[in-house]
Every structure is written in C-alpha cells, then in structure tokens.
Amino acid sequence: MAFVPQLRIPATYMRGGTSKGVFFRLEDLPVAAQVPGPARDALLMRVIGSPDPYAKHTDGMGGATSSTSKCVIIAPASVPDHDVDYLYGQVSIDSAFVDWSGNCGNLSTAVGPFAIANGFIDAARIPHDGTVAVRVWQANIGKTIIVHVPIADGQVQETGDFELDGVTFPAAEIVLEFVDPADEGEGGGAMFPTGHLVDDLEVPGLGTVRATMINVGIPTIFIDAASIGYAGSELQDAINGDAKALAMFESIRAHGAVRMGLISDVSEAPKRQHTPKVAFVAPPRDHVVSSGKAIAAGDVDLLVRALSMGKLHHAMMGTAAVAIGTAAAIPGTLVNLAAGGDARTSVRFGHPSGTLRVGAEAIEVDGQWTVAKAIMSRSARVLMDGAIRVPGDVLG
C-alpha cells in the first residue's frame, strides 16, 4: 500500500492575549483550502489534531482547550481602508467541525504583529521606533479592529514589561480598539436582541433565570452567580470537574441562543459551540486566583466567570471582555448591577487568573444602545515559525 508524503505549509504559531493558535497566510494554503468548505475544515482539524477522543491533541498543534484549539487565516484586505482580512476558526476538540461563527479577541492581538512581519503593511508606514496602527477587517463578523503594535528598531517589539493575568511572562503592550463592536447581523440587528436589558429565561430542569443577553464583541449570556448557586470566584476545577454544572451551563447557553435568535432550536447548539458564550457575574469579594495570588474586593468592580466551548475559561476571552465592558456601562444590566449600578466608561473585573480592565462608552439613542468602541491592552508573541506538516491525504 502506497502512502502519500506529508504536506509542508508555511505557518506561524503565535500567542495572542491568553490564547494561542496557528496562523496562515491565505496564499500559502493548498488551493482547495483557500476557499471555505470541507477541504479547509479538514486541513485545520488535522493541523490542530481534531477530532481527538482522548482530548489531548497529541498528534497536532492544539492544546485540547478552547484557548489553544485555534487557527487564523490572514489575507490582503477585501474592504477599503483596512490592511488585512482576519478569519478565525475555532476547532472543536472531540467533534469533526470548525466553528466560524465568531471572533477570537485574544488572537486579534497577534494579527497586527503577524501582518507587519509578513509584509502586509507598507514599509513606509513602519517607523524606526514608535507604533503602527494596523486596521484589521474581522471577516467572521464584519467588524473593524485597530491593533496598535509597538515598533523598536524597525521591527515588531515583542518583549517588554507589560503583565497580563493569565500569561506567565511579561511582553510588550499592544492596545486593541474594537470599533462599533455590536453585532448588527445577529439576533435581529440590536445590541440587546430581545429588546430588554434583563430577561426571564426559561431553562428546563433549572426553572426561570434572569439573564442579560447582549450581542457585542461576541454574543454573550450573563447570569447572576448567586441565582445558580455560585459566588463568582470559582476556579476551573470547581466547574469543569462537575458534569452536572457543565450540563446546566450548556442548557442555559442553548436556550439563550434560541432567545437571541442565533439558532432556531436547542438541537442546533452542539454545532455552534463557539457562540454564544455564557458567563456568571457577582459583586466583588476577597478571593484567590489560579496563580495563588490574593485579590481584594477593592481591586475589582465585579467578578466574572465565562465558559468557552463547554468549559470554564482559565482567564477571559477578549471578545467576552468587550461584552463585559459594554454591559457594565449600561445601567440596569446584570453586569452593571454586579459592578454597583453606577454609570461608567471602564470596568476592572476579576477572572480566574486575575483582573482585566476594559473601556467602553455606551450611548442610548432613541431607545437603542450603541457603543462606538471598546479598548483593552493585551500582548502577543511569536512562539515558532516555519512550516506545519500534515498528511497529504487530508484534503481527500
């Protein structure tokens, strides 16, 4: 029996925020994978090592978590006044599919450095020392992200003293602007797709829970922690080791997705794992995070724990942080109430790895809430570059 050799595809393995993924230039992919479809999905699943019934990703580049089972495709911009198109694929760990329904806010950080290093930005725009504003078109959701990348000696500055909770080592600070982050294309075209800041959400087996459902950054369902028996300071083991809790959160997510207009029936939820997210919020309290560091109640405005791909996230998704910052700025949401109910333009929230500050200014016009942009600081770093290898028969 003849076996085909492996394909060799140029790629870069990057950390962005508290996530990491495999980055490709569109032009470097095999021709069959340069367009959406089964060939592209099959390739990216093999790159990551999915589906893996062992949930280890031993035979791929994935890390068997929602934060590390990611692929990114970068191409020249398809819309005016942008530098690159950024397409993000969340690869399922144990199922054979790639979810293209949303963005990864953390990996958005790495798009700017990748675009500069790979020649997508005119060299005349790159200073010897300073900052380059890379305008990114987020192709999954049709939104603009501006990535402010520091430059030193004409090159992307990766090292620095900026510390990001959830990332072990310091690096250079990169500022992200999510422009007009509300997703008009989902849930009927409103930031609050149900038309309410807080809804009564019926969840079989749980009853009625109060929920703030918002489409900004990424579709997110916020629940009050106390209403489902939590303090808001839980770490991963408290949730991820509890099968009953995970099933409850998935049921909340599925029924919330129907109410938000993202799916028509809860049976569709397993094929849309990336969105919406579900999170629970609580007022500040003294607690200890996963690193062992103590966080005082006065260090944060509220506590937030969010689930991604069916598990409690080790820190916070960047897109969910945008949703948190926006909801915190709107009086009457569960997020705002957990933060004390005051009007605000920024919020510092606690997550399982520490704290994060995000700024967002929401405005109500004719009964509709809008937000011009959300801002946060992250960091990014190239972990490895060269070429990825995958068996040659992966494309069929």
N, C-alpha and C positions, 0 to 999 in steps of 0.2 A: 504493500500500500504506500502510495506517494503522499508525502506531507509537504504542504506549501511553506515557504520560509516566512519569517515574521516581517511585518511592515515596519518601517522606520519613519516616524513622523516628527518633525521639529516641534518642540513643546517647551514650556517653562512651568515649573512647579513653584507656586507663589503662596505666601501668606498674605492675607488682607484682613485687617482687623483681627477678630477671633476665629476666622475661618481660613482654610487653605484649599487650593484647587489646582487643576491642570489647565493652563492657558494655551490656546492655539491661535495662530493667525488663520483666518478662513482659507486663504490661498494655499496653506500648507496641508490642508486636509485632503484625503483622497477625493477624487472628483465626485464619486457617489455620495460622499458625506458633506459636500459643500452646499447641499440644499437640505431643507428639513425633510424628515421622513425616516423610515425604518433603518436605512443604512447608517445614517448619522447616529441614531439612538443606539444601534447595535455596537458601533465603534466606541462611543463614550461609555457605555456599560462595560465593555471589555477593558477599556483604559482604567476604569475605577476598580473593576473586579467584581461586578454585579451581574446577575443576582447571586448572592452567596448565602446558602442555607446555614453556613457556620457563623455568619455575621462577623467575619474577621477581615475580609478583603486582603487575604494573604497573597493572592495572585493578581494584585492590581495596585494602583496608586491611592486608592481610597483608604480611609481610616475607620470605616464602619460606624461613623457617626454622621448626624446631619450636617455638622460643621466641616466635614472632611470628605464628603462624597459629592464633589462639585466639579463641573467643567465650565470653561469660559471660551467663547469664540469671539475674536476681535477682527473687525473688518473696517475698511475705509467708510467714512460717514455716508449714510444714504439720505440724510436730510441736510439742508443748508445750515451754515453757522455752527457746525459741530465738527469735531475732529475724528471721532471713531464711532462705530456701532459696537455695542456690547451686548452679547447674547449669553444668557446664563442657563445652564441645565443642572437641575438638582436630581442626581441619580439615586434611585431607590436602592436600598441596601439588599433587601431579600426578595424583591419583585423585579420582573423584567420590564421596567419602564423608566423613562426620563420625564420629569415634571418641568414643563416650560412655562408654568402659569404665573411666575413672579420673578422678582429680582432678589439678588443677594446684596444687601447693603454693605456687609463687611468686605466682600470681594470687590465691590465697586471701588474701594480704596486702591486696590492693586492695578486697576485698569489704567489709571493715569501713568504710573511708572512704566507699565508694560508698553503703552502707546509710545512713550518717549524713547524707550530703549530699542523699540522695533521699527523706528523710522516713520511712524505715522504723523509726527509733528515736525513742521518745517524747522530746520536747524536755526534759521534766523530768529525764531521766537525763543530760543533757549539761551538764557543769559549765562555768563560765566559763573555768577553767583546770584541767587535770588529765588524766584518762584515762577512756575509755569501753570497757568490755569488751563487744564485740559477739559474741553467740553465734550461730554460723553452722551451719546444717544442710547438710552437703555431700551433695547429693541423688544424685550419681552413685554413691557408695559407702556412703551411710547412716552418716556419721560426724559428730561434733561438732568444730568448730574454734572456738577463742576468740581473737578478734583484739583486741588491746589498742591502741586508737587514741588518740594524743595529741591533746589539745584546747587551743587557745590563743584567747582572746577569744571563746569560744563556737563556734569553727569548727574543722574538722579542720586540724591542723597538718601541713603537707606539707614545708616547708623545715626544715633542721636540719643538724647536723654529723656524722650517722651515715654512715659509709662502708661500702659493700657491694661486695666484689670482684666484678667483672663488670658493675658500673654505674658510669658515668663520673663522675657528680656526687653529692655528699652530699645527704642528705634527712633527714627526721625518722625516728627509730627506731620500728618497730612490732614488738611481741612477739607471736609466734604460739604457741598451745598446741594441739597435735593430740591430742585426748582419745581414749584407747583406740584407737590408730591401727591395730592389727592388723585385717586384713580377714577376718572370720569367714565371709563369704559366698563367698569364692573358695577354690579348691583344697582343698575338703573341710573347711573351717572351722578350720584351725590356722595359727598363725603360720608354722610350717615345714610346708608341705603334704605333703612326702614323709615327714615324721616324723624326718628327720635334719638335723643341723646342716651336714653336708657330704655331698654325693652324688657318685658317679661318673656323669657324664652322657655318654652315647654320642652323638657328633656325626659323621655320615658325612663322610668326607674329612678329618676332624681327629683322630678317634680318641676316646679317653676323656679328659675333662677333669674336674677336681674343681670342684664348684660348691656355693655356699651359695644356696639358693632360699628367699626369705622373702616373706611377704605382710604388709607393714606399711608404712604410708604409701602405697606403690604396690608391686605385685608386682615383685620385682627378682631378677635372677640375677647373683650375684657370682662372678667368676673370678679366680684368681691371675694377675697380669700376666705374671710370668716364664714360666708354663706355656704361654703363647701367644706368647711372643717379645717382650714389651713391658716397659718399665721402669716404667711408671705415671706418667711425667712428660710423656707425649706431648701435643702441642697439636693443634688441629683439622686442620691441613693434613696431618699425618702419618697420619691415619686417613681423613679424608674425601676425600683425593685418591688413595686406594688402593682400587680397586674390589674387589680380592681380599679385602682386610681387611674391607670392609663386608659382603661376601657371607658371610664366616666368622662375623662377629658376628650377622648375621641368622639364620644356620643355628643358632648357639648359642641365640639367642632363641626360635626356633620350636620346637626340640626341648626346651628348658627349659619352654616354655609347656605342652607336652603333659605333661611330668612333673609340673608344678604343678597340672594339672587345669583349666587355663584354656581350653584348646581340646582337641578330641579327635583332631585330625590336623594335621600341619605345614602342610597345604594351606590351613588356615584363618588362618594367621598374617598374610598380607597384609591381611586385613580387620580385624585387631586390631593396628594399628601402635603405638598409644599404650601398651599394656601387653602383656606385662611389659617392664620395662627390662632392659638388660644392662649390666654395669659390670665394670671390672677394677681390682684393688687391689694395692698394693705398699707395702713399708716406706718410711719417709721417706728422701729423698736431697736434696742440694742441686740446685736446678733453677731455671729461669727461666720465668715465666708469660707469657701472651699480651701483657700490657701492657709487658713488658720488665723487670718487677720481679723481683729475685732472691729466692727463698725458700730459706732454710737448712733443712737436715734437722731441726734442733731447733725450727723454727717450727711443725711439724705432728706429729701422731701417726701418720698414714699418708697415702698418696696414693690418690685415686680418680678414675677417668675413666669417664663414663657416656654411653651412646648413647641418643638420643631420636629417634623417627621415622626411624630408619635412618642417623643421622649423629651424630658425636661432639658432645656439647653444649658450648657455649662456656664454661659455668661448671658449675652443678649444679642439677638440678631440685629444687624444695623437697620434693616427696614422696620422691624418692630420698634426700635428706638425712635424712629421718626413718628410712628403711630403713637407712641407713649408721649413724646414731646408735644405733639399736636393736641391729643386728647387732654393732656394736663392743662393746656392753655384755654380750654373751652369750659366755662363754668357749668356744672351740672353733670358732667360725665363721671363715671365711676373712678376714672383715673384722677380727675381733678379733685373729686371729693376725698380720695385717699391722700392726696397731697395737701389737704387742708381747705380746699374750696376757694382759694384766693385766685384772682386774676394773675397771670404770669406770662413771661415771654421765654422762660427757660426753666428747666427742671433737672435736678440731680436725683437719680433713682438708684436704689440698691438692687443688685442682681446676684446670682450665686457666686460669682467670682469677685465682686467688689462693687464699685459705683461707676456711673457714667452720666455725664452732663450732655444734654441736647437742647438746642434752642429752636423755638418755633413761635411765630406770632400769628394767631388766628383772628380773622375778622368776620363779623356777621353782616351780610348784605342782603336785604330783602328776605330775611328769614333763613338764608343759606350760609353756612360757614365755609370760608375759604382760608387757605394758608399759602402764602407766597413762596416760602422756602423753609426748610429745616436745615440746621447746621450742627455738625459734630466733628470731633477730631478723632482720627484713627491713625494707624501706621501700617506699613506694608514692607515686605522684603522678598527678594528672590531667594528661594531655597535651593533650587537646582535648575539648570537649563541645559538643553541639548536636544535629545530626541526620545520619544516614548516608543516602546516596542509592543506590538500586538500581533497575535497570529494572523497570517494573511488571509485565512478563510472567514474572518469575522464579518466581512461585507457580503458573504454569500457566494 
